[in-house]
Amino acid sequence: MEAQQLAQKIAELCFNKKGYDVKIIDLRGIAVFADYFVICSADSDTQVKAITDEIDEKLREQGIRCWHIEGLRALQWVLLDYIDVVVHIFRKEAREYYNLERLWGDAPSWEVEDPALKKANIK
């Protein structure tokens, strides 16, 4: 699976566990450590863990393994490293504090729409 397809798949998986404010940042040509960031917000530690588990389980089913995971103890900011795609699952407050979107503001980025809302044609 290409990096952009993987980023899109991960973004869509975030919605399975009610993640929100999902954004993809294109780091190609800007950073050497990854091609894309996927950023997602959650309202609780339990939800951060549920989103993390959903992504890990669904990708493992497709033979895609996470190279490294950080943040499972505090569950304020979990990072899943799939080499070309790095996933950041934040508690809302932590996301506002670290503001990765501003830090990587020179990179192209886009919001990802919840596929369930898109299918129902709800905005």
C-alpha positions as CSV (number, residue, x, y, z in Angstrom):
1,M,0.0,0.0,0.0
2,E,1.4,3.4,-0.9
3,A,2.0,6.0,1.8
4,Q,-0.9,8.3,0.7
5,Q,-3.3,5.4,0.6
6,L,-2.2,4.2,4.0
7,A,-2.6,7.7,5.4
8,Q,-6.1,7.9,4.0
9,K,-7.0,4.4,5.4
10,I,-5.7,5.3,8.8
11,A,-7.6,8.6,8.8
12,E,-10.8,6.7,8.0
13,L,-10.2,4.1,10.8
14,C,-10.1,7.0,13.3
15,F,-13.8,7.6,12.7
16,N,-14.7,4.0,13.6
17,K,-14.1,4.9,17.3
18,K,-15.5,8.4,17.1
19,G,-12.2,10.2,16.5
20,Y,-12.7,13.7,15.1
21,D,-11.0,16.7,13.6
22,V,-8.9,14.2,11.5
23,K,-6.2,15.9,9.3
24,I,-3.5,14.6,7.0
25,I,-0.3,16.6,6.7
26,D,1.9,15.9,3.6
27,L,5.5,16.0,4.7
28,R,7.1,14.9,1.4
29,G,9.8,17.3,0.4
30,I,9.8,18.8,3.9
31,A,10.9,16.0,6.3
32,V,12.9,12.9,5.8
33,F,11.5,10.8,8.6
34,A,8.0,10.3,7.2
35,D,5.8,11.2,4.2
36,Y,2.6,11.9,6.1
37,F,1.2,12.7,9.5
38,V,-2.3,11.7,10.4
39,I,-3.7,13.7,13.3
40,C,-6.8,12.9,15.2
41,S,-8.6,14.1,18.4
42,A,-10.4,12.2,21.1
43,D,-12.3,13.2,24.2
44,S,-11.0,10.7,26.7
45,D,-8.1,8.3,27.6
46,T,-10.4,5.4,26.8
47,Q,-11.2,6.8,23.4
48,V,-7.5,7.4,22.6
49,K,-6.8,3.8,23.4
50,A,-9.8,2.6,21.4
51,I,-8.7,4.5,18.3
52,T,-5.1,3.3,18.7
53,D,-6.3,-0.3,19.0
54,E,-8.7,0.0,16.0
55,I,-5.9,1.3,13.8
56,D,-3.4,-1.3,14.9
57,E,-5.8,-4.3,14.7
58,K,-7.3,-3.4,11.3
59,L,-3.9,-2.8,9.7
60,R,-2.5,-6.0,11.2
61,E,-5.3,-7.8,9.5
62,Q,-3.9,-6.5,6.3
63,G,-0.4,-7.5,7.1
64,I,0.7,-3.9,8.0
65,R,2.6,-3.8,11.3
66,C,3.3,-0.8,13.4
67,W,7.1,-0.2,13.8
68,H,6.8,1.7,17.1
69,I,4.1,3.0,19.5
70,E,4.6,5.6,22.1
71,G,2.3,7.2,24.7
72,L,0.2,4.2,25.8
73,R,0.8,4.9,29.5
74,A,-0.5,8.4,29.7
75,L,-2.9,8.3,26.8
76,Q,-2.7,12.0,26.2
77,W,-0.8,11.7,22.9
78,V,-0.3,8.3,21.3
79,L,2.1,8.0,18.4
80,L,2.0,5.1,15.9
81,D,4.9,4.9,13.5
82,Y,4.3,3.1,10.3
83,I,7.6,4.4,8.8
84,D,6.1,6.5,5.9
85,V,3.0,7.5,7.9
86,V,3.1,8.6,11.5
87,V,-0.2,8.8,13.4
88,H,-0.8,11.2,16.3
89,I,-3.9,10.5,18.4
90,F,-4.4,13.3,20.9
91,R,-6.7,14.2,23.7
92,K,-8.2,17.5,22.6
93,E,-6.3,19.5,25.2
94,A,-2.9,18.0,24.3
95,R,-3.6,18.6,20.6
96,E,-4.3,22.3,21.2
97,Y,-1.2,22.6,23.4
98,Y,1.3,20.9,21.0
99,N,-0.4,22.3,17.8
100,L,1.4,20.2,15.3
101,E,-0.6,21.8,12.5
102,R,1.0,25.2,13.3
103,L,4.5,23.6,13.7
104,W,4.2,22.0,10.2
105,G,2.2,24.9,8.8
106,D,4.4,25.0,5.6
107,A,3.2,21.6,4.7
108,P,0.1,20.9,2.6
109,S,-2.7,19.5,4.7
110,W,-6.3,18.6,4.5
111,E,-9.2,17.7,6.7
112,V,-10.6,14.2,6.3
113,E,-14.4,13.8,6.3
114,D,-16.1,11.1,8.2
115,P,-16.9,8.4,5.6
116,A,-20.3,7.7,7.4
117,L,-21.3,11.3,7.0
118,K,-20.1,11.4,3.4
119,K,-22.1,8.3,2.6
120,A,-25.2,9.8,4.2
121,N,-24.4,13.1,2.5
122,I,-24.5,14.9,5.8
123,K,-22.3,17.9,6.4
